[in-house]
Amino acid sequence: MKKKIILMILSFVIFFIIYLIIWETMKLSFKSMNDPIRAIISGGLTAIFSPRVANYKSKLGDKLQLDWPVLKKSVKL
């Protein structure tokens, strides 16, 4: 249970960092774009690129992992 909470917090922090990176990149690239449109686009891209917490079963029992859908990588804990 404690691992799941830590992974959920880590996932949220990564989500927020990715959002800020995309926001600032768009702010520098598209100076004439309105803030609400920039926020919607940044949120959508962040939802695609951010990791998800997933359960998987192994021979040793249930385990947790951070799953990166776009990168096809996962971090197993």
SULTAZI-V18642 format. One record per residue. RES is the residue in one small letter. SS is DSSP state (2 for helix, 1 for strand, 0 for the rest). PHI is phi in whole degrees, -180 to 180 (* if undefined). BURIAL is I if it has 24 or more other C-alpha atoms within 12 Angstrom, else O. Layout:
# SULTAZI-V18642
res->RES ss->SS phi->PHI burial->BURIAL
res->RES ss->SS phi->PHI burial->BURIAL
This chain:
# SULTAZI-V18642
res->m ss->0 phi->* burial->O
res->k ss->2 phi->-67 burial->O
res->k ss->2 phi->-63 burial->O
res->k ss->2 phi->-65 burial->O
res->i ss->2 phi->-65 burial->O
res->i ss->2 phi->-63 burial->O
res->l ss->2 phi->-66 burial->I
res->m ss->2 phi->-67 burial->O
res->i ss->2 phi->-65 burial->O
res->l ss->2 phi->-61 burial->O
res->s ss->2 phi->-63 burial->I
res->f ss->2 phi->-65 burial->O
res->v ss->2 phi->-64 burial->O
res->i ss->2 phi->-63 burial->O
res->f ss->2 phi->-57 burial->I
res->f ss->2 phi->-65 burial->O
res->i ss->2 phi->-66 burial->O
res->i ss->2 phi->-62 burial->I
res->y ss->2 phi->-59 burial->I
res->l ss->2 phi->-65 burial->O
res->i ss->2 phi->-64 burial->O
res->i ss->2 phi->-66 burial->I
res->w ss->2 phi->-59 burial->I
res->e ss->2 phi->-67 burial->O
res->t ss->2 phi->-63 burial->O
res->m ss->2 phi->-69 burial->I
res->k ss->2 phi->-65 burial->O
res->l ss->2 phi->-76 burial->O
res->s ss->2 phi->-81 burial->O
res->f ss->0 phi->-119 burial->O
res->k ss->0 phi->-69 burial->O
res->s ss->0 phi->-91 burial->O
res->m ss->0 phi->-75 burial->O
res->n ss->0 phi->-71 burial->O
res->d ss->2 phi->-63 burial->O
res->p ss->2 phi->-62 burial->O
res->i ss->2 phi->-68 burial->O
res->r ss->2 phi->-61 burial->I
res->a ss->2 phi->-66 burial->O
res->i ss->2 phi->-65 burial->O
res->i ss->2 phi->-66 burial->O
res->s ss->2 phi->-63 burial->I
res->g ss->2 phi->-65 burial->I
res->g ss->2 phi->-65 burial->O
res->l ss->2 phi->-66 burial->O
res->t ss->2 phi->-65 burial->I
res->a ss->2 phi->-63 burial->I
res->i ss->2 phi->-74 burial->O
res->f ss->2 phi->-89 burial->I
res->s ss->0 phi->-81 burial->I
res->p ss->0 phi->-77 burial->I
res->r ss->1 phi->-123 burial->I
res->v ss->1 phi->-88 burial->I
res->a ss->1 phi->-133 burial->O
res->n ss->1 phi->-95 burial->O
res->y ss->1 phi->-143 burial->O
res->k ss->1 phi->-102 burial->O
res->s ss->1 phi->-127 burial->O
res->k ss->0 phi->-67 burial->O
res->l ss->0 phi->-90 burial->O
res->g ss->1 phi->125 burial->O
res->d ss->1 phi->-75 burial->O
res->k ss->1 phi->-129 burial->O
res->l ss->1 phi->-114 burial->I
res->q ss->1 phi->-151 burial->I
res->l ss->1 phi->-92 burial->I
res->d ss->1 phi->-107 burial->I
res->w ss->1 phi->-102 burial->O
res->p ss->0 phi->-65 burial->O
res->v ss->0 phi->-77 burial->O
res->l ss->0 phi->-86 burial->O
res->k ss->0 phi->59 burial->O
res->k ss->1 phi->-120 burial->O
res->s ss->1 phi->-141 burial->O
res->v ss->1 phi->-109 burial->O
res->k ss->1 phi->-96 burial->O
res->l ss->0 phi->-124 burial->O
